[in-house]
Amino acid sequence: MKRKFLKISVYAIILASTFLLIGIVTGIVNYSGTDRIAEENGMKFVSKVEGKNFCVYSNGKWENKFLKGVNLGAGKPGTFPGELAITKDEYLRWFKQISDMNADVIRVYTTLKPDFYDALYLYNKTARKPLYLLQGVWINEEDIAALNDAYGDNERIMKAFIKDAKDLVDVFHGNATLPKKTGFASGTYKSDISQYVIGWIFGVEWDPNFVNNTNKMNPTRNHYSGKYLFTENASPFETFMCEAGDKVVEYEAEKYKMIRPVSYSNWLTTDTLKHPNEPLPKEDMAEVNVEHIKPQKNFTQGVFASYHIYPYYPDFMNYQKEYVSFKDESGKINTYKAYLRDLMKQHTMPVLVAEFGIPASRGMAHKSLYSGYNQGSIDETQQGVILQSLLKDIYDEGYCGALVFSWQDEWFKRTWNTMDLDLPDSRPFWSNPQTNEQEFGLLAFDPGKKESVCYVDGDTQEWKDATPIYSGKNVKLFAKSDEKYLYLMADTNNFDFSKDKLLVPIDTINGQGNQEDKARNVKFSRNADFEVLIDGKDNSKVFVDAYYDSFNYIYAEQLKMLEGDPLYKVKNSGIFNTMYLCLNKQFILPQDKLEVPFSKYETGALKYGNGNPMQKEYNSLSDFCEKNGKIEIRIPWQLLNVMDPSSKSIMGDLYKNKGIKSEKTEGFYFGAEILGREEGTINMGYFTWKPWEIPTYHERLKPSYYKLQEAFGKIQ
């Protein structure tokens, strides 16, 4: 029997070793286990803070860890984030891509549906290295706006906040069933992912009025001492944060004998620093200081600070004297690094940059004056280079981690300088490259099930079976469209790109437009609302009929920030305007006593390049390309005053409607002519497209993904 048992045992060992080897090769080894969970005084935990270090327990020992990761939103094309439409398979695919990028942390902002936590559990069961979770707890922004007091209406905000966080504790441990509630996650949570949750980030980017009014309305609520957290020299708002956090930590400790570090969301607007050259009072009028929230002696896991830090806003990043005079090791002015250094001096605890990023969008909303790290008008490769630079600054200044915003593009987002130009309820159904907030992601959602209907790259094979919408003596014009662009291809006769000019008039709305372009002495068969002018690589543009110029209407007529021109109010004036977007209103720098004028940029300028992401020369900002007399052009829908292409809604008559209101269109008319080739009227042909309810899209990793993969890989 002994000899037989020995043979079986040896066989079992060989078999087990074989399966282990196979598992290592194929990546299906179960790597989970108790070696990720520490225990002290009967309490379990997987992470803690020590000084300014964030530590994670792994393989039976503590490791100081620089947290490298991404913020993961809840939205995808065709849905609002409150619909929580992302599937388990999508999460699993994304987790693999995030891990392959050398990231190890995912942050989410609120409770997600069971699919997210199930996918994280399944992924980590077989992954060589786990993805850790930093969990956020959202506060209802409608309640913030309505109450403007964290303690208002019998502590409604605090009670809801604590309830949501306690539910999340049960979610972590696979022990929750949340009822159906519109806009919120629901379902049965059975996956225990508690060993992968390394911390809380409570709250949102705090509105300074909300902070100050809470302090004003509750002057005596400036102290709290709980079982795990207490305050020291705290404001009433900081006391609210401390009490909520303590109740959540206590709940998990008592029910599950497990605790984890806590943090509170913050941003530059409510940091602890004073910036006397900030022109907007709201950006420097309130303070939230997490240093006033202290851990009790039994809470060794501790508190860490977290901030959203971007290089282009608030304006003190451009104008604060200490930052503008700071130069980094390369000798360049680096206001971002200057701010990081300044902020770090305020803290005795670890500090996480919970959001940093740059949008790879066509549209722009703000400039970083010294670095060029602008809020938009950045191509996808440049996005990656900038992320590398920002990450290096964060790491060099001793922060405990950096989380990129964001993993995926978000079609539902809005931006202050374009939000009046679209329909809010339709944003998820189309992609608007003019809105920078939509294109922060490392993962793009491009129109088309597998590829886009057209790529502006000089290869016109996509057009070989197309029927021209206009045929002239010198030009044949073709058109296509998808969820992001209107595409044109002009097949010209002996077009000399170095000296010829192509003019494409477009009629989009009935009852207005110009019968002629007086500046170029050109007439049209239909009143044109827009013109596309192809004039070499550096002077090609889209122009708009002055009467239909929404920029002029908003900032000259409505807001009176610019001087108006009475001719612009006249239909059929023959005037076409350059197209702009606003960047900043006029303001005065309080410390310098200098007036900074109203600023704008030309959004109608067209960039020459290759817009095909599958080719080496790819530049995501490319608007047009020419090869052998064939010119491909793509125009963002919003640049043609389309408010929602999915429902064929366009901007109506601005002056008749006394504002921006939508109306439906059947289709557009296009003409084309090489200027100087012929005299007479440019005729126009018709183009229309089908509306849609569900957008088509496919996923694509941007060049910035691979740049960040390289940068994360260098940080151990």
Disulfide bonds with the S-S distance in Angstrom:
none
